[in-house]
Amino acid sequence: MFDYGKAVCYSGYREGQSPIRHVYPTYEEISEDLLILDKYFDYIRLYDGSQHAQTVLKVIKDHNLKLKVMLGVEPGGEISNPNCPWGGLHTEEEIEFNKVNNYKKLDHIAALANEFKDQVLAVSVGNECTSDWHPGLMDPLTVAKHVKYVKSLISHPVTFCEGAYYWMTKGKPIAEEVDFISIHSYPLWQKVNIDKALQMNIKDFEDNLRTYPNKDIIFTEFGWATMSNEQMDSTQTNEENQKEYLNQVEKWAEENKITMFIFEAFDEPWKGSTNPIEPEKHWGILNVNRSPKKWFSSKLKK
């Protein structure tokens, strides 16, 4: 397990860019981003092994930045999921393809971890893909096998990132294999207001700690959106509340030496629906034009 550090999830897609369309940020754009983040953070988290991730690792190495990277894999679904209205259904042929291709993705991410050994902090074999709403649904037993496989290929710690609730309900076979548990906790999605938000995060942590008392636990996602449509209480989603919430959580994390990855570094306009106030587009601590929002602005001034 690694030492406590300040951490943030990073995805550098700007206006007109999208991982879906394979339009990636340039080396220069990623350099600009990471030079900003390196001023305050120790760790960043990535979600796949795409060109974006490879450029991030190269920039960190070339610029000799202190940032270390949690690499990730986005596996293709191995279970058809009728509970997911956006791409959860898979044919038998697609499932068989994904089963083989997922191991290719694991091989690729392990190769990156070994190539950039000094820049990599840890590797996650998936993101929320045991959740019953996920389009790329995976059996927890399969995820556990993936963890074990990657651990055989690299010397870095290996984890799996999932919501706090699903770790407790589905995560036991995975917990037996991971080096540490990585939970996600979002008060806004649970309709919890700013005055009780930190308490929800603490409860999620303590509930998982009771379930897995012999495991280190970190947060690989938590955050506060600054704009939303009807999916959330729009009176809660603003920069003032983001600043208050992140200050509260950061204080608790520092006191307890629990690494927590803020979701996320920059707003991402490609995400979610075409609605410009879709909350998925507005979790950043910086705007898409790279200007800092209130919380991060206050940190950069110190």
Secondary structure, DSSP 8 states (H G I E B T S, - for coil): -----EEEE-----TT-BTTTTB---HHHHHHHHHHHTTT-SEEE----SHHHHHHHHHHHHHT-S-EEEEE-----SS--TT-TTT----HHHHHHHHHHHHHHHHHHHHHHHHTTTTEEEEEEEESTTSTT-TT---HHHHHHHHHHHHTT-SS-EEEEEEHHHHHHH-HHHHTT-SSEEEE--TGGGT--GGGHHHHHHHHHHHHHHHSTTS-EEEEEE---S--STTS-TTT-SHHHHHHHHHHHHHHHHHHT--EEES-SB--TTSSSS-TT-GGG---SB-TTS-B-HHHHHHHT-
